[in-house]
Amino acid sequence: MSAPVLIVAARDDWPTDRVLVELENRSVEVFRMDTADFPQRLALTGRISQEQAWAGELATEYRTVELLRVGAVYYRAPGAFRFPTGMSGPEARFAAAQARAGLGGVLSALDCRWVNHPTSLARAEYKPVQLAAARACGLRIPATLITNRRPTCRSSPPRPAARWCASRCPRPCSSRTAASSPSTPGA
Protein backbone atom coordinates (compact mmCIF):
# COMPACT_ATOMS: atom_id res chain seq x y z
CA MET A 1 0.00 0.00 0.00
CA SER A 2 1.27 3.48 -0.87
CA ALA A 3 2.02 6.10 1.75
CA PRO A 4 -1.00 8.21 2.67
CA VAL A 5 -1.32 11.88 1.87
CA LEU A 6 -2.23 14.05 4.84
CA ILE A 7 -4.49 16.93 3.82
CA VAL A 8 -4.63 19.82 6.28
CA ALA A 9 -7.37 22.21 5.18
CA ALA A 10 -10.65 23.74 6.22
CA ARG A 11 -13.56 21.37 5.98
CA ASP A 12 -15.42 23.61 3.50
CA ASP A 13 -12.48 24.39 1.19
CA TRP A 14 -13.73 23.41 -2.27
CA PRO A 15 -10.34 23.57 -4.07
CA THR A 16 -9.09 21.01 -1.56
CA ASP A 17 -12.18 18.91 -2.23
CA ARG A 18 -11.10 18.75 -5.87
CA VAL A 19 -7.56 17.68 -4.89
CA LEU A 20 -9.03 15.01 -2.62
CA VAL A 21 -11.25 13.61 -5.40
CA GLU A 22 -8.28 13.46 -7.79
CA LEU A 23 -6.14 11.63 -5.23
CA GLU A 24 -8.93 9.15 -4.53
CA ASN A 25 -9.40 8.60 -8.28
CA ARG A 26 -5.73 7.62 -8.34
CA SER A 27 -6.29 5.20 -5.44
CA VAL A 28 -4.16 7.25 -3.06
CA GLU A 29 -4.94 6.85 0.62
CA VAL A 30 -5.92 10.23 2.09
CA PHE A 31 -6.39 11.47 5.64
CA ARG A 32 -8.06 14.87 5.70
CA MET A 33 -8.06 17.00 8.82
CA ASP A 34 -8.84 20.55 9.81
CA THR A 35 -6.92 22.18 12.64
CA ALA A 36 -10.27 23.67 13.72
CA ASP A 37 -11.14 20.14 14.94
CA PHE A 38 -8.16 20.09 17.33
CA PRO A 39 -8.34 19.34 20.21
CA GLN A 40 -12.08 18.61 20.36
CA ARG A 41 -12.56 16.17 17.45
CA LEU A 42 -8.99 15.47 16.36
CA ALA A 43 -6.50 13.67 18.58
CA LEU A 44 -2.72 13.63 18.29
CA THR A 45 -0.35 11.16 19.84
CA GLY A 46 3.26 11.92 18.95
CA ARG A 47 6.51 10.47 20.21
CA ILE A 48 10.13 11.02 19.27
CA SER A 49 13.25 9.36 20.62
CA GLN A 50 16.90 8.96 19.82
CA GLU A 51 16.04 5.75 17.96
CA GLN A 52 12.99 6.94 16.02
CA ALA A 53 11.62 10.02 14.26
CA TRP A 54 8.18 11.36 15.11
CA ALA A 55 5.79 8.42 15.43
CA GLY A 56 2.25 8.13 16.68
CA GLU A 57 -1.04 8.95 15.08
CA LEU A 58 -3.69 11.46 14.18
CA ALA A 59 -7.20 10.23 14.85
CA THR A 60 -10.76 11.38 14.37
CA GLU A 61 -13.91 9.54 15.38
CA TYR A 62 -13.82 7.71 12.03
CA ARG A 63 -10.22 7.45 10.82
CA THR A 64 -6.62 7.16 11.96
CA VAL A 65 -3.30 7.73 10.22
CA GLU A 66 0.11 6.72 11.49
CA LEU A 67 2.58 9.61 11.38
CA LEU A 68 5.47 7.40 10.19
CA ARG A 69 3.44 6.33 7.16
CA VAL A 70 2.61 9.84 5.91
CA GLY A 71 4.29 10.27 2.54
CA ALA A 72 3.15 13.81 1.73
CA VAL A 73 1.27 16.71 3.26
CA TYR A 74 -1.02 19.08 1.36
CA TYR A 75 -1.53 22.21 3.48
CA ARG A 76 -4.09 24.82 2.48
CA ALA A 77 -5.71 27.37 4.79
CA PRO A 78 -6.92 25.24 7.69
CA GLY A 79 -9.31 26.69 10.26
CA ALA A 80 -8.39 28.22 13.60
CA PHE A 81 -8.23 25.95 16.62
CA ARG A 82 -11.56 25.68 18.47
CA PHE A 83 -11.63 25.20 22.22
CA PRO A 84 -14.36 24.44 24.73
CA THR A 85 -16.67 27.34 25.48
CA GLY A 86 -16.16 29.09 28.76
CA MET A 87 -12.41 29.62 28.45
CA SER A 88 -11.23 33.10 29.36
CA GLY A 89 -9.35 35.19 26.79
CA PRO A 90 -5.93 34.44 28.34
CA GLU A 91 -6.78 30.73 28.62
CA ALA A 92 -7.85 30.57 24.96
CA ARG A 93 -4.69 32.39 23.81
CA PHE A 94 -2.51 30.04 25.87
CA ALA A 95 -4.37 26.99 24.52
CA ALA A 96 -4.00 28.24 20.93
CA ALA A 97 -0.25 28.79 21.40
CA GLN A 98 0.14 25.30 22.85
CA ALA A 99 -1.95 23.71 20.10
CA ARG A 100 0.06 25.53 17.45
CA ALA A 101 3.35 24.45 19.03
CA GLY A 102 2.22 20.88 19.67
CA LEU A 103 0.12 19.87 16.67
CA GLY A 104 1.73 22.38 14.32
CA GLY A 105 5.21 21.45 15.49
CA VAL A 106 4.73 17.70 15.09
CA LEU A 107 3.18 18.10 11.64
CA SER A 108 5.88 20.54 10.52
CA ALA A 109 8.55 18.06 11.62
CA LEU A 110 7.22 15.24 9.44
CA ASP A 111 9.97 14.20 7.06
CA CYS A 112 8.02 13.97 3.81
CA ARG A 113 7.04 15.96 0.73
CA TRP A 114 5.04 19.10 1.39
CA VAL A 115 2.79 21.26 -0.72
CA ASN A 116 2.75 24.62 1.08
CA HIS A 117 4.80 23.94 4.22
CA PRO A 118 3.59 26.39 6.91
CA THR A 119 7.04 27.84 7.55
CA SER A 120 7.54 28.43 3.82
CA LEU A 121 4.13 30.10 3.60
CA ALA A 122 4.89 32.33 6.57
CA ARG A 123 8.25 33.34 5.12
CA ALA A 124 6.75 34.03 1.69
CA GLU A 125 4.26 36.53 3.14
CA TYR A 126 7.03 39.09 3.62
CA LYS A 127 7.46 41.40 0.62
CA PRO A 128 11.21 41.94 1.34
CA VAL A 129 11.72 38.15 1.20
CA GLN A 130 9.79 37.97 -2.08
CA LEU A 131 11.90 40.73 -3.60
CA ALA A 132 15.16 39.12 -2.44
CA ALA A 133 14.11 35.72 -3.83
CA ALA A 134 13.09 37.26 -7.18
CA ARG A 135 16.40 39.13 -7.37
CA ALA A 136 18.35 35.94 -6.53
CA CYS A 137 16.55 34.15 -9.38
CA GLY A 138 17.63 36.83 -11.83
CA LEU A 139 14.26 38.53 -12.15
CA ARG A 140 14.08 42.31 -12.48
CA ILE A 141 12.70 43.97 -9.39
CA PRO A 142 11.72 47.58 -8.77
CA ALA A 143 14.00 49.74 -6.66
CA THR A 144 12.23 49.67 -3.33
CA LEU A 145 12.44 51.75 -0.19
CA ILE A 146 10.83 50.51 3.01
CA THR A 147 11.08 52.98 5.85
CA ASN A 148 9.17 54.57 8.68
CA ARG A 149 11.56 57.53 8.86
CA ARG A 150 10.06 60.59 7.19
CA PRO A 151 13.46 62.29 6.62
CA THR A 152 14.68 59.21 4.69
CA CYS A 153 11.53 59.22 2.62
CA ARG A 154 11.84 62.89 1.79
CA SER A 155 15.52 62.64 0.89
CA SER A 156 14.96 59.67 -1.43
CA PRO A 157 12.63 60.86 -4.19
CA PRO A 158 10.99 58.01 -6.08
CA ARG A 159 12.58 56.75 -9.26
CA PRO A 160 10.42 55.65 -12.18
CA ALA A 161 10.35 52.01 -10.96
CA ALA A 162 9.93 52.88 -7.27
CA ARG A 163 6.59 54.32 -6.19
CA TRP A 164 6.65 53.53 -2.50
CA CYS A 165 8.26 56.73 -1.27
CA ALA A 166 5.54 59.07 -2.46
CA SER A 167 2.60 56.75 -1.91
CA ARG A 168 3.47 54.85 1.26
CA CYS A 169 4.98 57.33 3.73
CA PRO A 170 2.95 58.03 6.88
CA ARG A 171 2.40 61.50 5.40
CA PRO A 172 2.94 62.34 1.77
CA CYS A 173 6.42 63.49 0.87
CA SER A 174 6.68 67.18 0.07
CA SER A 175 4.45 68.18 -2.82
CA ARG A 176 7.54 69.20 -4.80
CA THR A 177 9.06 65.68 -4.43
CA ALA A 178 5.80 63.89 -5.13
CA ALA A 179 4.98 66.02 -8.16
CA SER A 180 8.48 65.72 -9.63
CA SER A 181 8.11 62.02 -10.35
CA PRO A 182 6.08 60.98 -13.40
CA SER A 183 5.59 57.56 -11.82
CA THR A 184 3.83 58.93 -8.78
CA PRO A 185 0.16 57.94 -8.87
CA GLY A 186 -1.97 60.98 -9.71
CA ALA A 187 0.99 62.99 -11.03
Buried (B, 14 or more C-beta within 10 A) or exposed (E): EEBBBBBBBBEEBEEBBEBBEEBEEEEBBBBBBBBBBBBEBBBBEBEEEEEEEBBBBBBBEEEEBBBBBBBBBBBBEBBEBBBEEEEEEEEBEEBBEEBBEBBBEBBBEBEBEBEBBBEEEEEEEEEEEEBEEEEEEEEEEEEEBEBEEEEEBBEBBBEEEBBBBBBBBEEBBEEEBBEBBEBBEEE
